[in-house]
């Protein structure tokens, strides 16, 4: 029984760091780095990048659980701190130490990548420490997530002026993902006093802004990839695929039943998260081969 208890506590510490989202970000950054170099990047900067991305995101996740422990006690009883498997103060120490170690790992990266890491970490910390419950809840996401491809690119290839086009497409796309992810929790969040952007907009306008963000991103990619090159064609195909998935998400939302609305919103988010993949990958491929 004691062995089972130790195993449960060990698993709780792993869960504290939000391992699945961290893994997805690490894999995404590995893919971004490979796209930037059109192949396998150099081992040292790639390893430093992936270690830093892993630890910084794990620290942000642990800090989020520490800051939200009172809110989670009312709405997410399965969280490690709420269950009593992880004590709050050790969780905070682990969060700070993990963040600091992750930022220290960027010493082997060029300065633009180090700056990207610091800004990314600052955005995540700001969200955890209070922006989540304000009208600015969207800002850390819009700042941080488009930084992932920039962080990855500059780690293995250095700064490139083409990267200035990441934010015009990434910002509205990330805003859409953020709103879609928040929609299923609107009711429970409001009962707990959370007043983020989606909560202030309400369900109807949150959907409109969410879908509009995707449409803006897709339109920008189509406009910017009019040249008859293979990467441009791949980007346009990604935008079209993304638009088809957006249409599927809207259809799933419109056909939702009153008895199973939460499941419909879950599918709505999954389809929109999937719609971001071909758009992002195609756009980065086009940027990599864009000589203008």
Secondary structure, DSSP 4 states (H G I P E B T S, - for coil): -HHHHHHHHHHHHHHHT-HHHHHHHHHHHHHHHHHHHTSPPPHHHHHHHHHHHHHHHHHHHHHHHHHTHHHHHHH-TTSHHHHTSS-HHHHHHHHHHHHHHHHHGGGGS-HHHHHHHHHHHHHHHHHHHTGGGSTTTTHHHHHHHHHHHHHHHHHHH---GGGHHHHHHHHHHHHHHHHHHHHTTHHHHHHTT---HHHHHHHHHHHHHHHHHHHHHHHHHHHHT-SSSHHHHHHHHHHHHHHHHHHHHHHHHHT--GGGHHHHHHHHHHHHHHHHHHHHHHHHHHHHT---
